[in-house]
Amino acid sequence: MTDIVKKRIPVREGLFTIPSNPDIEPQLIAGKCSQCGETIFPKPPLCPNCQNENVKEVKLSRSGKIYSFTVVMQQPRPYYKGPVPYGLGFVELPGGVRIETLFTDCDLDSLYIGMEVELIIEKLYEDDQGQELITYKFRPVI
């Protein structure tokens, strides 16, 4: 029997790194304004705070704490094609950047504000061509 290797495609380019070396962990890609110092995720073409066009790419910390969350019980069509129910919320990273994210690898009833979480890249769903669409998520630190 032959193993089929599925193509993994980011849900959106430029959100996170996909290292070719398995020893290197992925990171989220943000922008830092050279004028006002604002850090924004995802990296914008210009700073939403001061409209400066000089926004440099920076990599964010892989760990943070749950800032807020909810558990979604219904399928929000047509955009989300992942499993239901699911955890959705914000993670605050060092430096105060808050990332909207899905939560994974956990009992949804055990999530709490202030919980330590870490970044992972994971399959969101499989498209009609059998390709895996991948996205960033956060999971509790064990």
N, CA, C and O atoms as CSV, one atom per row, in Angstrom:
chain,resi,resn,atom,element,x,y,z
A,1,MET,N,N,0.838,-1.182,0.000
A,1,MET,CA,C,0.000,0.000,0.000
A,1,MET,C,C,0.884,1.246,0.000
A,1,MET,O,O,1.893,1.290,0.705
A,2,THR,N,N,0.519,2.242,-0.773
A,2,THR,CA,C,1.293,3.464,-0.886
A,2,THR,C,C,0.693,4.548,-0.007
A,2,THR,O,O,-0.517,4.773,-0.023
A,3,ASP,N,N,1.553,5.223,0.766
A,3,ASP,CA,C,1.088,6.353,1.563
A,3,ASP,C,C,0.949,7.564,0.659
A,3,ASP,O,O,1.845,7.876,-0.126
A,4,ILE,N,N,-0.173,8.234,0.775
A,4,ILE,CA,C,-0.411,9.447,-0.009
A,4,ILE,C,C,0.004,10.643,0.837
A,4,ILE,O,O,-0.468,10.816,1.961
A,5,VAL,N,N,0.890,11.462,0.288
A,5,VAL,CA,C,1.319,12.673,0.980
A,5,VAL,C,C,0.408,13.803,0.532
A,5,VAL,O,O,0.361,14.151,-0.648
A,6,LYS,N,N,-0.310,14.368,1.485
A,6,LYS,CA,C,-1.231,15.453,1.170
A,6,LYS,C,C,-0.478,16.773,1.182
A,6,LYS,O,O,0.405,16.997,2.011
A,7,LYS,N,N,-0.842,17.633,0.256
A,7,LYS,CA,C,-0.243,18.962,0.201
A,7,LYS,C,C,-0.837,19.798,1.330
A,7,LYS,O,O,-2.050,19.822,1.536
A,8,ARG,N,N,0.049,20.486,2.060
A,8,ARG,CA,C,-0.379,21.357,3.166
A,8,ARG,C,C,-0.280,22.810,2.706
A,8,ARG,O,O,0.783,23.274,2.295
A,9,ILE,N,N,-1.395,23.511,2.783
A,9,ILE,CA,C,-1.475,24.884,2.291
A,9,ILE,C,C,-1.939,25.802,3.421
A,9,ILE,O,O,-2.952,25.524,4.062
A,10,PRO,N,N,-1.207,26.897,3.673
A,10,PRO,CA,C,-1.677,27.857,4.691
A,10,PRO,C,C,-3.017,28.479,4.280
A,10,PRO,O,O,-3.246,28.731,3.097
A,11,VAL,N,N,-3.891,28.723,5.243
A,11,VAL,CA,C,-5.173,29.353,4.945
A,11,VAL,C,C,-4.971,30.759,4.385
A,11,VAL,O,O,-5.815,31.279,3.656
A,12,ARG,N,N,-3.841,31.359,4.736
A,12,ARG,CA,C,-3.466,32.681,4.202
A,12,ARG,C,C,-1.945,32.798,4.272
A,12,ARG,O,O,-1.337,32.490,5.297
A,13,GLU,N,N,-1.349,33.237,3.194
A,13,GLU,CA,C,0.108,33.425,3.158
A,13,GLU,C,C,0.510,34.563,4.084
A,13,GLU,O,O,-0.229,35.532,4.258
A,14,GLY,N,N,1.692,34.429,4.676
A,14,GLY,CA,C,2.260,35.505,5.473
A,14,GLY,C,C,1.821,35.557,6.918
A,14,GLY,O,O,2.196,36.488,7.632
A,15,LEU,N,N,1.033,34.584,7.383
A,15,LEU,CA,C,0.607,34.588,8.787
A,15,LEU,C,C,1.636,33.949,9.706
A,15,LEU,O,O,1.818,34.384,10.844
A,16,PHE,N,N,2.309,32.914,9.209
A,16,PHE,CA,C,3.242,32.178,10.043
A,16,PHE,C,C,4.335,31.564,9.188
A,16,PHE,O,O,4.184,31.390,7.979
A,17,THR,N,N,5.446,31.238,9.849
A,17,THR,CA,C,6.545,30.571,9.156
A,17,THR,C,C,6.247,29.073,9.116
A,17,THR,O,O,5.578,28.532,9.996
A,18,ILE,N,N,6.759,28.423,8.079
A,18,ILE,CA,C,6.652,26.969,7.954
A,18,ILE,C,C,8.070,26.458,7.744
A,18,ILE,O,O,8.506,26.300,6.604
A,19,PRO,N,N,8.791,26.200,8.824
A,19,PRO,CA,C,10.179,25.757,8.700
A,19,PRO,C,C,10.280,24.398,7.997
A,19,PRO,O,O,9.454,23.512,8.215
A,20,SER,N,N,11.291,24.251,7.162
A,20,SER,CA,C,11.519,22.968,6.493
A,20,SER,C,C,12.242,22.001,7.425
A,20,SER,O,O,12.183,20.788,7.225
A,21,ASN,N,N,12.919,22.525,8.434
A,21,ASN,CA,C,13.624,21.708,9.414
A,21,ASN,C,C,12.676,21.422,10.585
A,21,ASN,O,O,12.199,22.361,11.221
A,22,PRO,N,N,12.392,20.135,10.886
A,22,PRO,CA,C,11.463,19.817,11.974
A,22,PRO,C,C,11.947,20.240,13.363
A,22,PRO,O,O,11.160,20.262,14.309
A,23,ASP,N,N,13.224,20.572,13.492
A,23,ASP,CA,C,13.751,21.022,14.782
A,23,ASP,C,C,13.483,22.503,15.044
A,23,ASP,O,O,13.683,22.989,16.157
A,24,ILE,N,N,13.030,23.219,14.009
A,24,ILE,CA,C,12.735,24.646,14.145
A,24,ILE,C,C,11.230,24.810,14.283
A,24,ILE,O,O,10.462,24.277,13.483
A,25,GLU,N,N,10.818,25.547,15.299
A,25,GLU,CA,C,9.399,25.760,15.568
A,25,GLU,C,C,8.844,26.893,14.702
A,25,GLU,O,O,9.555,27.861,14.433
A,26,PRO,N,N,7.588,26.790,14.263
A,26,PRO,CA,C,6.966,27.875,13.494
A,26,PRO,C,C,6.718,29.090,14.389
A,26,PRO,O,O,6.638,28.974,15.612
A,27,GLN,N,N,6.599,30.251,13.756
A,27,GLN,CA,C,6.307,31.492,14.478
A,27,GLN,C,C,5.307,32.313,13.688
A,27,GLN,O,O,5.236,32.219,12.463
A,28,LEU,N,N,4.540,33.115,14.398
A,28,LEU,CA,C,3.635,34.063,13.752
A,28,LEU,C,C,4.447,35.244,13.229
A,28,LEU,O,O,5.449,35.635,13.828
A,29,ILE,N,N,4.003,35.808,12.100
A,29,ILE,CA,C,4.691,36.936,11.471
A,29,ILE,C,C,3.853,38.201,11.686
A,29,ILE,O,O,2.713,38.291,11.230
A,30,ALA,N,N,4.430,39.159,12.380
A,30,ALA,CA,C,3.753,40.432,12.645
A,30,ALA,C,C,4.526,41.559,11.976
A,30,ALA,O,O,5.546,41.336,11.324
A,31,GLY,N,N,4.022,42.761,12.151
A,31,GLY,CA,C,4.712,43.950,11.667
A,31,GLY,C,C,4.952,44.900,12.824
A,31,GLY,O,O,4.121,45.017,13.724
A,32,LYS,N,N,6.097,45.583,12.798
A,32,LYS,CA,C,6.400,46.593,13.820
A,32,LYS,C,C,6.667,47.906,13.102
A,32,LYS,O,O,7.540,47.989,12.239
A,33,CYS,N,N,5.912,48.923,13.465
A,33,CYS,CA,C,6.045,50.234,12.842
A,33,CYS,C,C,7.351,50.894,13.286
A,33,CYS,O,O,7.651,50.956,14.478
A,34,SER,N,N,8.115,51.382,12.324
A,34,SER,CA,C,9.397,52.020,12.639
A,34,SER,C,C,9.197,53.431,13.199
A,34,SER,O,O,10.127,54.015,13.755
A,35,GLN,N,N,7.993,53.975,13.055
A,35,GLN,CA,C,7.743,55.331,13.538
A,35,GLN,C,C,7.144,55.346,14.950
A,35,GLN,O,O,7.692,55.994,15.843
A,36,CYS,N,N,6.033,54.644,15.159
A,36,CYS,CA,C,5.362,54.700,16.466
A,36,CYS,C,C,5.635,53.487,17.346
A,36,CYS,O,O,5.309,53.497,18.533
A,37,GLY,N,N,6.234,52.436,16.772
A,37,GLY,CA,C,6.583,51.254,17.547
A,37,GLY,C,C,5.464,50.246,17.728
A,37,GLY,O,O,5.660,49.224,18.387
A,38,GLU,N,N,4.299,50.509,17.161
A,38,GLU,CA,C,3.162,49.589,17.273
A,38,GLU,C,C,3.503,48.244,16.622
A,38,GLU,O,O,4.089,48.206,15.540
A,39,THR,N,N,3.133,47.143,17.284
A,39,THR,CA,C,3.289,45.810,16.713
A,39,THR,C,C,1.903,45.291,16.369
A,39,THR,O,O,1.003,45.304,17.208
A,40,ILE,N,N,1.731,44.830,15.120
A,40,ILE,CA,C,0.425,44.462,14.598
A,40,ILE,C,C,0.482,43.079,13.966
A,40,ILE,O,O,1.400,42.773,13.205
A,41,PHE,N,N,-0.513,42.238,14.288
A,41,PHE,CA,C,-0.645,40.939,13.645
A,41,PHE,C,C,-2.020,40.842,13.016
A,41,PHE,O,O,-3.024,41.184,13.640
A,42,PRO,N,N,-2.062,40.370,11.768
A,42,PRO,CA,C,-0.940,40.057,10.879
A,42,PRO,C,C,-0.263,41.327,10.380
A,42,PRO,O,O,-0.795,42.428,10.526
A,43,LYS,N,N,0.921,41.160,9.786
A,43,LYS,CA,C,1.706,42.297,9.303
A,43,LYS,C,C,0.909,43.065,8.241
A,43,LYS,O,O,0.539,42.499,7.212
A,44,PRO,N,N,0.648,44.350,8.490
A,44,PRO,CA,C,-0.092,45.165,7.523
A,44,PRO,C,C,0.856,45.890,6.558
A,44,PRO,O,O,2.051,45.997,6.832
A,45,PRO,N,N,0.332,46.385,5.436
A,45,PRO,CA,C,1.175,47.141,4.510
A,45,PRO,C,C,1.566,48.518,5.064
A,45,PRO,O,O,2.595,49.077,4.685
A,46,LEU,N,N,0.718,49.069,5.981
A,46,LEU,CA,C,1.054,50.317,6.657
A,46,LEU,C,C,0.496,50.266,8.061
A,46,LEU,O,O,-0.423,49.501,8.351
A,47,CYS,N,N,1.055,51.083,8.924
A,47,CYS,CA,C,0.663,51.072,10.332
A,47,CYS,C,C,-0.755,51.637,10.492
A,47,CYS,O,O,-1.019,52.753,10.045
A,48,PRO,N,N,-1.664,50.892,11.115
A,48,PRO,CA,C,-3.015,51.412,11.327
A,48,PRO,C,C,-3.070,52.509,12.389
A,48,PRO,O,O,-4.062,53.231,12.489
A,49,ASN,N,N,-2.005,52.632,13.182
A,49,ASN,CA,C,-1.941,53.629,14.236
A,49,ASN,C,C,-1.520,55.000,13.711
A,49,ASN,O,O,-2.118,56.014,14.072
A,50,CYS,N,N,-0.478,55.033,12.847
A,50,CYS,CA,C,0.049,56.328,12.386
A,50,CYS,C,C,0.156,56.443,10.864
A,50,CYS,O,O,0.615,57.464,10.352
A,51,GLN,N,N,-0.260,55.412,10.146
A,51,GLN,CA,C,-0.237,55.352,8.691
A,51,GLN,C,C,1.155,55.332,8.066
A,51,GLN,O,O,1.292,55.541,6.861
A,52,ASN,N,N,2.174,55.088,8.859
A,52,ASN,CA,C,3.532,54.992,8.343
A,52,ASN,C,C,3.641,53.737,7.464
A,52,ASN,O,O,3.113,52.680,7.808
A,53,GLU,N,N,4.331,53.870,6.332
A,53,GLU,CA,C,4.487,52.743,5.411
A,53,GLU,C,C,5.698,51.864,5.737
A,53,GLU,O,O,5.866,50.803,5.137
A,54,ASN,N,N,6.526,52.286,6.664
A,54,ASN,CA,C,7.710,51.515,7.015
A,54,ASN,C,C,7.384,50.578,8.183
A,54,ASN,O,O,7.652,50.886,9.345
A,55,VAL,N,N,6.802,49.430,7.840
A,55,VAL,CA,C,6.440,48.418,8.829
A,55,VAL,C,C,7.348,47.218,8.593
A,55,VAL,O,O,7.304,46.589,7.535
A,56,LYS,N,N,8.168,46.910,9.591
A,56,LYS,CA,C,9.138,45.823,9.451
A,56,LYS,C,C,8.568,44.513,9.962
A,56,LYS,O,O,7.798,44.487,10.922
A,57,GLU,N,N,8.959,43.418,9.304
A,57,GLU,CA,C,8.519,42.092,9.714
A,57,GLU,C,C,9.220,41.679,11.002
A,57,GLU,O,O,10.438,41.810,11.127
A,58,VAL,N,N,8.440,41.179,11.958
A,58,VAL,CA,C,8.976,40.633,13.200
A,58,VAL,C,C,8.286,39.306,13.488
A,58,VAL,O,O,7.141,39.087,13.092
A,59,LYS,N,N,8.992,38.432,14.178
A,59,LYS,CA,C,8.430,37.147,14.595
A,59,LYS,C,C,7.977,37.288,16.043
A,59,LYS,O,O,8.658,37.897,16.869
A,60,LEU,N,N,6.826,36.719,16.329
A,60,LEU,CA,C,6.256,36.824,17.669
A,60,LEU,C,C,6.624,35.625,18.537
A,60,LEU,O,O,7.025,34.571,18.043
A,61,SER,N,N,6.476,35.816,19.824
A,61,SER,CA,C,6.702,34.736,20.788
A,61,SER,C,C,5.741,33.598,20.495
A,61,SER,O,O,4.633,33.821,20.007
A,62,ARG,N,N,6.160,32.392,20.791
A,62,ARG,CA,C,5.338,31.212,20.565
A,62,ARG,C,C,4.419,30.902,21.756
A,62,ARG,O,O,3.582,30.004,21.676
A,63,SER,N,N,4.575,31.639,22.846
A,63,SER,CA,C,3.761,31.344,24.019
A,63,SER,C,C,3.142,32.608,24.589
A,63,SER,O,O,3.656,33.713,24.412
A,64,GLY,N,N,2.027,32.414,25.275
A,64,GLY,CA,C,1.329,33.533,25.882
A,64,GLY,C,C,0.282,33.013,26.847
A,64,GLY,O,O,0.339,31.867,27.293
A,65,LYS,N,N,-0.683,33.880,27.165
A,65,LYS,CA,C,-1.757,33.526,28.097
A,65,LYS,C,C,-3.103,33.863,27.464
A,65,LYS,O,O,-3.236,34.835,26.720
A,66,ILE,N,N,-4.096,33.035,27.779
A,66,ILE,CA,C,-5.442,33.322,27.275
A,66,ILE,C,C,-5.918,34.632,27.895
A,66,ILE,O,O,-5.932,34.790,29.116
A,67,TYR,N,N,-6.308,35.570,27.026
A,67,TYR,CA,C,-6.814,36.872,27.461
A,67,TYR,C,C,-8.343,36.823,27.589
A,67,TYR,O,O,-8.912,37.353,28.543
A,68,SER,N,N,-8.995,36.182,26.619
A,68,SER,CA,C,-10.442,35.968,26.647
A,68,SER,C,C,-10.770,34.828,25.700
A,68,SER,O,O,-9.985,34.508,24.808
A,69,PHE,N,N,-11.947,34.207,25.896
A,69,PHE,CA,C,-12.321,33.102,25.016
A,69,PHE,C,C,-13.811,32.813,25.126
A,69,PHE,O,O,-14.490,33.271,26.045
A,70,THR,N,N,-14.294,32.046,24.169
A,70,THR,CA,C,-15.645,31.510,24.189
A,70,THR,C,C,-15.611,30.144,23.524
A,70,THR,O,O,-14.644,29.802,22.842
A,71,VAL,N,N,-16.651,29.375,23.722
A,71,VAL,CA,C,-16.794,28.096,23.041
A,71,VAL,C,C,-17.951,28.241,22.063
A,71,VAL,O,O,-19.077,28.541,22.458
A,72,VAL,N,N,-17.664,28.024,20.784
A,72,VAL,CA,C,-18.660,28.165,19.722
A,72,VAL,C,C,-19.304,26.799,19.496
A,72,VAL,O,O,-18.612,25.800,19.301
A,73,MET,N,N,-20.630,26.769,19.526
A,73,MET,CA,C,-21.359,25.504,19.428
A,73,MET,C,C,-21.994,25.279,18.053
A,73,MET,O,O,-22.427,24.164,17.763
A,74,GLN,N,N,-22.063,26.306,17.199
A,74,GLN,CA,C,-22.710,26.177,15.889
A,74,GLN,C,C,-21.710,26.433,14.775
A,74,GLN,O,O,-20.761,27.201,14.938
A,75,GLN,N,N,-21.934,25.782,13.643
A,75,GLN,CA,C,-21.079,25.940,12.455
A,75,GLN,C,C,-21.335,27.314,11.828
A,75,GLN,O,O,-22.440,27.558,11.345
A,76,PRO,N,N,-20.345,28.220,11.821
A,76,PRO,CA,C,-20.537,29.545,11.197
A,76,PRO,C,C,-20.243,29.482,9.703
A,76,PRO,O,O,-19.108,29.726,9.295
A,77,ARG,N,N,-21.193,29.176,8.912
A,77,ARG,CA,C,-21.013,29.029,7.465
A,77,ARG,C,C,-20.847,30.381,6.825
A,77,ARG,O,O,-21.331,31.349,7.412
A,78,PRO,N,N,-20.214,30.552,5.684
A,78,PRO,CA,C,-19.549,29.521,4.905
A,78,PRO,C,C,-18.048,29.451,5.168
A,78,PRO,O,O,-17.381,28.581,4.608
A,79,TYR,N,N,-17.498,30.319,5.984
A,79,TYR,CA,C,-16.047,30.464,6.078
A,79,TYR,C,C,-15.356,29.382,6.910
A,79,TYR,O,O,-14.346,28.826,6.479
A,80,TYR,N,N,-15.874,29.088,8.061
A,80,TYR,CA,C,-15.222,28.125,8.941
A,80,TYR,C,C,-15.658,26.716,8.553
A,80,TYR,O,O,-16.851,26.420,8.482
A,81,LYS,N,N,-14.677,25.852,8.301
A,81,LYS,CA,C,-14.986,24.485,7.893
A,81,LYS,C,C,-14.377,23.452,8.835
A,81,LYS,O,O,-14.284,22.273,8.493
A,82,GLY,N,N,-13.968,23.887,10.001
A,82,GLY,CA,C,-13.368,22.982,10.972
A,82,GLY,C,C,-14.423,22.331,11.849
A,82,GLY,O,O,-15.621,22.492,11.618
A,83,PRO,N,N,-13.974,21.598,12.854
A,83,PRO,CA,C,-14.903,20.888,13.738
A,83,PRO,C,C,-15.653,21.828,14.680
A,83,PRO,O,O,-15.195,22.931,14.975
A,84,VAL,N,N,-16.803,21.372,15.139
A,84,VAL,CA,C,-17.636,22.105,16.095
A,84,VAL,C,C,-17.949,21.150,17.235
A,84,VAL,O,O,-18.179,19.976,16.944
A,85,PRO,N,N,-17.980,21.537,18.498
A,85,PRO,CA,C,-17.683,22.871,19.009
A,85,PRO,C,C,-16.183,23.156,18.974
A,85,PRO,O,O,-15.364,22.249,18.827
A,86,TYR,N,N,-15.843,24.437,19.114
A,86,TYR,CA,C,-14.433,24.824,19.132
A,86,TYR,C,C,-14.231,26.033,20.028
A,86,TYR,O,O,-15.146,26.824,20.257
A,87,GLY,N,N,-13.017,26.155,20.526
A,87,GLY,CA,C,-12.656,27.295,21.358
A,87,GLY,C,C,-12.087,28.407,20.493
A,87,GLY,O,O,-11.266,28.157,19.610
A,88,LEU,N,N,-12.520,29.626,20.745
A,88,LEU,CA,C,-12.083,30.806,20.007
A,88,LEU,C,C,-11.843,31.922,21.005
A,88,LEU,O,O,-12.629,32.115,21.932
A,89,GLY,N,N,-10.754,32.658,20.815
A,89,GLY,CA,C,-10.499,33.751,21.740
A,89,GLY,C,C,-9.251,34.529,21.396
A,89,GLY,O,O,-8.788,34.520,20.255
A,90,PHE,N,N,-8.714,35.203,22.394
A,90,PHE,CA,C,-7.507,36.000,22.230
A,90,PHE,C,C,-6.434,35.511,23.185
A,90,PHE,O,O,-6.700,35.189,24.343
A,91,VAL,N,N,-5.207,35.464,22.665
A,91,VAL,CA,C,-4.033,35.136,23.464
A,91,VAL,C,C,-3.182,36.394,23.531
A,91,VAL,O,O,-2.922,37.032,22.511
A,92,GLU,N,N,-2.750,36.750,24.740
A,92,GLU,CA,C,-1.847,37.888,24.905
A,92,GLU,C,C,-0.424,37.362,24.972
A,92,GLU,O,O,-0.086,36.529,25.814
A,93,LEU,N,N,0.397,37.866,24.070
A,93,LEU,CA,C,1.800,37.479,24.006
A,93,LEU,C,C,2.643,38.492,24.773
A,93,LEU,O,O,2.169,39.593,25.056
A,94,PRO,N,N,3.891,38.141,25.117
A,94,PRO,CA,C,4.761,39.117,25.761
A,94,PRO,C,C,4.841,40.396,24.917
A,94,PRO,O,O,4.940,40.326,23.692
A,95,GLY,N,N,4.800,41.532,25.556
A,95,GLY,CA,C,4.820,42.804,24.850
A,95,GLY,C,C,3.420,43.347,24.601
A,95,GLY,O,O,3.273,44.452,24.077
A,96,GLY,N,N,2.384,42.585,24.970
A,96,GLY,CA,C,1.016,43.087,24.880
A,96,GLY,C,C,0.278,42.827,23.588
A,96,GLY,O,O,-0.874,43.244,23.463
A,97,VAL,N,N,0.880,42.158,22.616
A,97,VAL,CA,C,0.178,41.861,21.365
A,97,VAL,C,C,-0.863,40.787,21.646
A,97,VAL,O,O,-0.562,39.766,22.264
A,98,ARG,N,N,-2.097,41.024,21.187
A,98,ARG,CA,C,-3.173,40.049,21.359
A,98,ARG,C,C,-3.521,39.442,20.004
A,98,ARG,O,O,-3.726,40.149,19.018
A,99,ILE,N,N,-3.580,38.113,19.984
A,99,ILE,CA,C,-3.802,37.354,18.767
A,99,ILE,C,C,-5.150,36.653,18.859
A,99,ILE,O,O,-5.408,35.930,19.821
A,100,GLU,N,N,-6.015,36.862,17.864
A,100,GLU,CA,C,-7.253,36.087,17.790
A,100,GLU,C,C,-6.889,34.697,17.290
A,100,GLU,O,O,-6.120,34.559,16.338
A,101,THR,N,N,-7.439,33.666,17.927
A,101,THR,CA,C,-7.006,32.313,17.613
A,101,THR,C,C,-8.060,31.276,17.949
A,101,THR,O,O,-9.015,31.532,18.683
A,102,LEU,N,N,-7.853,30.099,17.386
A,102,LEU,CA,C,-8.588,28.900,17.781
A,102,LEU,C,C,-7.756,28.188,18.833
A,102,LEU,O,O,-6.530,28.306,18.847
A,103,PHE,N,N,-8.424,27.445,19.721
A,103,PHE,CA,C,-7.731,26.639,20.721
A,103,PHE,C,C,-7.887,25.173,20.358
A,103,PHE,O,O,-8.930,24.766,19.846
A,104,THR,N,N,-6.859,24.379,20.618
A,104,THR,CA,C,-6.856,22.974,20.227
A,104,THR,C,C,-6.180,22.129,21.295
A,104,THR,O,O,-5.591,22.648,22.243
A,105,ASP,N,N,-6.277,20.818,21.122
A,105,ASP,CA,C,-5.629,19.848,22.023
A,105,ASP,C,C,-5.998,20.076,23.484
A,105,ASP,O,O,-5.139,20.029,24.364
A,106,CYS,N,N,-7.296,20.324,23.739
A,106,CYS,CA,C,-7.708,20.562,25.116
A,106,CYS,C,C,-9.175,20.213,25.302
A,106,CYS,O,O,-9.942,20.110,24.344
A,107,ASP,N,N,-9.537,20.036,26.549
A,107,ASP,CA,C,-10.939,19.920,26.932
A,107,ASP,C,C,-11.451,21.367,26.995
A,107,ASP,O,O,-10.957,22.166,27.789
A,108,LEU,N,N,-12.426,21.695,26.169
A,108,LEU,CA,C,-12.903,23.081,26.091
A,108,LEU,C,C,-13.422,23.584,27.437
A,108,LEU,O,O,-13.380,24.785,27.708
A,109,ASP,N,N,-13.906,22.680,28.277
A,109,ASP,CA,C,-14.397,23.075,29.602
A,109,ASP,C,C,-13.262,23.440,30.556
A,109,ASP,O,O,-13.503,24.029,31.610
A,110,SER,N,N,-12.025,23.094,30.192
A,110,SER,CA,C,-10.889,23.368,31.088
A,110,SER,C,C,-10.176,24.680,30.763
A,110,SER,O,O,-9.271,25.079,31.496
A,111,LEU,N,N,-10.564,25.359,29.681
A,111,LEU,CA,C,-9.926,26.642,29.340
A,111,LEU,C,C,-10.257,27.688,30.404
A,111,LEU,O,O,-11.357,27.694,30.958
A,112,TYR,N,N,-9.301,28.568,30.682
A,112,TYR,CA,C,-9.555,29.665,31.607
A,112,TYR,C,C,-8.668,30.855,31.258
A,112,TYR,O,O,-7.599,30.700,30.668
A,113,ILE,N,N,-9.127,32.032,31.630
A,113,ILE,CA,C,-8.365,33.254,31.394
A,113,ILE,C,C,-7.087,33.195,32.217
A,113,ILE,O,O,-7.121,32.888,33.409
A,114,GLY,N,N,-5.959,33.491,31.576
A,114,GLY,CA,C,-4.660,33.429,32.229
A,114,GLY,C,C,-3.932,32.114,31.990
A,114,GLY,O,O,-2.773,31.974,32.380
A,115,MET,N,N,-4.595,31.144,31.352
A,115,MET,CA,C,-3.968,29.845,31.080
A,115,MET,C,C,-2.791,30.017,30.132
A,115,MET,O,O,-2.888,30.737,29.137
A,116,GLU,N,N,-1.678,29.355,30.440
A,116,GLU,CA,C,-0.493,29.373,29.569
A,116,GLU,C,C,-0.775,28.527,28.325
A,116,GLU,O,O,-1.225,27.386,28.431
A,117,VAL,N,N,-0.506,29.094,27.148
A,117,VAL,CA,C,-0.731,28.393,25.886
A,117,VAL,C,C,0.466,28.575,24.968
A,117,VAL,O,O,1.272,29.488,25.144
A,118,GLU,N,N,0.567,27.673,23.967
A,118,GLU,CA,C,1.667,27.740,23.011
A,118,GLU,C,C,1.131,27.572,21.592
A,118,GLU,O,O,0.088,26.957,21.367
A,119,LEU,N,N,1.873,28.135,20.646
A,119,LEU,CA,C,1.519,28.107,19.236
A,119,LEU,C,C,1.787,26.746,18.622
A,119,LEU,O,O,2.810,26.119,18.899
A,120,ILE,N,N,0.860,26.293,17.786
A,120,ILE,CA,C,1.110,25.146,16.921
A,120,ILE,C,C,0.501,25.454,15.555
A,120,ILE,O,O,-0.382,26.304,15.436
A,121,ILE,N,N,0.975,24.761,14.537
A,121,ILE,CA,C,0.395,24.839,13.199
A,121,ILE,C,C,-0.318,23.516,12.978
A,121,ILE,O,O,0.260,22.449,13.185
A,122,GLU,N,N,-1.566,23.587,12.561
A,122,GLU,CA,C,-2.386,22.393,12.516
A,122,GLU,C,C,-3.390,22.464,11.370
A,122,GLU,O,O,-3.750,23.544,10.902
A,123,LYS,N,N,-3.827,21.306,10.936
A,123,LYS,CA,C,-4.852,21.206,9.896
A,123,LYS,C,C,-6.143,21.846,10.394
A,123,LYS,O,O,-6.588,21.580,11.510
A,124,LEU,N,N,-6.740,22.693,9.553
A,124,LEU,CA,C,-8.048,23.264,9.848
A,124,LEU,C,C,-9.126,22.400,9.197
A,124,LEU,O,O,-10.109,22.018,9.832
A,125,TYR,N,N,-8.913,22.099,7.895
A,125,TYR,CA,C,-9.834,21.217,7.185
A,125,TYR,C,C,-9.168,20.739,5.903
A,125,TYR,O,O,-8.090,21.208,5.539
A,126,GLU,N,N,-9.813,19.813,5.230
A,126,GLU,CA,C,-9.336,19.284,3.962
A,126,GLU,C,C,-10.261,19.796,2.867
A,126,GLU,O,O,-11.482,19.695,2.985
A,127,ASP,N,N,-9.676,20.352,1.787
A,127,ASP,CA,C,-10.509,20.888,0.711
A,127,ASP,C,C,-10.980,19.782,-0.230
A,127,ASP,O,O,-10.668,18.609,-0.023
A,128,ASP,N,N,-11.735,20.159,-1.268
A,128,ASP,CA,C,-12.303,19.199,-2.207
A,128,ASP,C,C,-11.247,18.441,-2.999
A,128,ASP,O,O,-11.529,17.358,-3.512
A,129,GLN,N,N,-10.026,18.988,-3.113
A,129,GLN,CA,C,-8.932,18.328,-3.822
A,129,GLN,C,C,-8.094,17.439,-2.898
A,129,GLN,O,O,-7.100,16.859,-3.335
A,130,GLY,N,N,-8.484,17.330,-1.640
A,130,GLY,CA,C,-7.755,16.500,-0.697
A,130,GLY,C,C,-6.544,17.170,-0.091
A,130,GLY,O,O,-5.728,16.503,0.544
A,131,GLN,N,N,-6.403,18.483,-0.271
A,131,GLN,CA,C,-5.290,19.225,0.308
A,131,GLN,C,C,-5.658,19.672,1.723
A,131,GLN,O,O,-6.806,20.023,1.997
A,132,GLU,N,N,-4.678,19.654,2.607
A,132,GLU,CA,C,-4.908,20.109,3.965
A,132,GLU,C,C,-4.673,21.603,4.055
A,132,GLU,O,O,-3.585,22.084,3.736
A,133,LEU,N,N,-5.686,22.341,4.489
A,133,LEU,CA,C,-5.499,23.756,4.766
A,133,LEU,C,C,-5.088,23.863,6.223
A,133,LEU,O,O,-5.789,23.386,7.116
A,134,ILE,N,N,-3.942,24.497,6.454
A,134,ILE,CA,C,-3.383,24.587,7.799
A,134,ILE,C,C,-3.461,26.017,8.321
A,134,ILE,O,O,-3.458,26.979,7.552
A,135,THR,N,N,-3.529,26.133,9.624
A,135,THR,CA,C,-3.592,27.443,10.262
A,135,THR,C,C,-2.852,27.381,11.600
A,135,THR,O,O,-2.462,26.308,12.060
A,136,TYR,N,N,-2.669,28.538,12.205
A,136,TYR,CA,C,-2.094,28.590,13.532
A,136,TYR,C,C,-3.210,28.417,14.553
A,136,TYR,O,O,-4.342,28.849,14.335
A,137,LYS,N,N,-2.879,27.790,15.649
A,137,LYS,CA,C,-3.773,27.630,16.795
A,137,LYS,C,C,-2.912,27.664,18.038
A,137,LYS,O,O,-1.686,27.581,17.965
A,138,PHE,N,N,-3.564,27.785,19.173
A,138,PHE,CA,C,-2.844,27.706,20.441
A,138,PHE,C,C,-3.426,26.552,21.267
A,138,PHE,O,O,-4.621,26.263,21.209
A,139,ARG,N,N,-2.549,25.909,22.032
A,139,ARG,CA,C,-2.964,24.806,22.905
A,139,ARG,C,C,-2.366,25.040,24.292
A,139,ARG,O,O,-1.347,25.718,24.428
A,140,PRO,N,N,-3.002,24.478,25.314
A,140,PRO,CA,C,-2.466,24.622,26.672
A,140,PRO,C,C,-1.068,24.041,26.789
A,140,PRO,O,O,-0.753,23.028,26.165
A,141,VAL,N,N,-0.233,24.689,27.591
A,141,VAL,CA,C,1.104,24.190,27.887
A,141,VAL,C,C,0.938,23.130,28.957
A,141,VAL,O,O,0.317,23.361,29.994
A,142,ILE,N,N,1.498,21.977,28.691
A,142,ILE,CA,C,1.344,20.855,29.626
A,142,ILE,C,C,2.516,20.807,30.592
A,142,ILE,O,O,2.568,19.932,31.457
